[in-house]
Amino acid sequence: MANQNLGRYGIWSIGLRTEDPARRGELAEAAAELEELGFGAIWLGGSTSVGHAVPLVEATSRITVATGIQSIWQHEAAGTASRFAELDATHPGRFLLGLGVSHAKLTERYRRPYAAMVDYLDALDAAGVPADRRVLAALGPKMLRLSRDRAAGSHPYLVTPEHTAQAREALGTGPLLAPELKVILEPDADRARTIARAHLAFYLTLPNYTNTFLRLGFTEAELEDGGSDRLIDAVYAWGEDERIRARVDEYHAAGADHVALQVLDGREGDALPRKEWARLAGVVGALRATD
């Protein structure tokens, strides 16, 4: 898959996936709106699967829908390959399979994650899923190299521009690099950081992320009490429009081809921040970037 198919900007959202048939109309309408706003991709966050992408692909005509990320422990490779083939047969090239090994805290099956991912990719190869139609949630050097060699590239979550630069070096110039970035459209520093800390607290219990922060030069003390201001400001884009645009640009300058933007507004549940998505499209110039 060519990097430009995704455009420079996408939206990452947990709220756009559902098991409730009653919400499908709402989600289809929101997906169509994101396409019209000019975003190049929708990344379905949380415990997602190929099936969650189907109604969004059907409701749109050109935007890429991706899993960001499907856990290899929750969905067997054979079933994933079958669902991928069905979706690609009816809507060729519209779906990107994002895969990850999740976290030991979240699955009892978590064992030898790197080897398990290699085995999973072997099974997808055997079933005919093209390598250039999948990306890996890669944080560390080994998984980044695997995403370079066995996939279209990498979709790292909860990373800094410094990590993006390191990932680009590991991937080289060809593979896709599409980091996720959290955006808080709030100019007040205290309010923005309060929203960010409430969101970050869970991730600071997961070693995959905390180890990455430590490798990037943050201290153990900076990972306490919801994260230091320096950590918050490194992994969240908050403030006035100009500041947010500058933060997004940092990731592109560091080597990202595409940035998946997750809007946070402090609300719980599956509420869709559609007004904020529309504002963000103007901030980053999404429509111009995909024309």
Secondary structure as UniProt FT lines:
FT   HELIX           3..6
FT   STRAND          9..13
FT   TURN            15..16
FT   HELIX           21..23
FT   HELIX           24..37
FT   STRAND          41..44
FT   HELIX           50..58
FT   STRAND          64..67
FT   STRAND          70..71
FT   TURN            72..74
FT   HELIX           77..90
FT   TURN            92..93
FT   STRAND          95..100
FT   HELIX           104..106
FT   TURN            108..109
FT   HELIX           113..127
FT   HELIX           131..133
FT   STRAND          134..136
FT   HELIX           141..150
FT   STRAND          153..154
FT   HELIX           161..171
FT   STRAND          176..177
FT   STRAND          180..184
FT   HELIX           189..203
FT   TURN            204..205
FT   HELIX           207..215
FT   TURN            216..217
FT   HELIX           221..223
FT   TURN            225..226
FT   HELIX           229..235
FT   STRAND          236..238
FT   HELIX           241..253
FT   TURN            254..255
FT   STRAND          259..263
FT   TURN            269..270
FT   HELIX           274..284
FT   HELIX           286..290
//
